């Protein structure tokens, strides 16, 4: 259990230095916006030349699902990072499970009830989920710098 507590202490800041904290939040919002423009804009350019309409629509739905969960995760992390260790850890673990379970349920709904192109849906979800995940990890790391360690 002590390894988990140490991991939380590495990620969670002990003191609140608002200028660094605001810088991390601004970093997230700017890079999240830029990444969204690249994903949706670049995806549109590529898919207009190389895919059919069913694939394109499914890919946009997959990207939209992951964009929504990333925004929700940002607001949840923004709130939880200033909470005590136990609450932050609980929110972080619950967020992971709820997010993955929600995306799996959305995939099942899209696949079996709405009959959406599965390859396009998975492609959109895969690319956007891991792209946004990189931004989220960097954001949490920048937030942890407020400790000064």
Secondary structure, DSSP 8 states (H G I E B T S, - for coil): -HHHHHHHHHHS-SS--HHHHHHHHHHHHHHHHHHHHIIIIIHHHHHHHH--HHHHHHHHHHHHHHHHHHHHHHHHHHHHTTS-HHHHHHHHHHHHHHHHHHHHHHHHIIIIIS---HHHHHHHHHHHHHHHHHHHHHHHHHHHGGG--
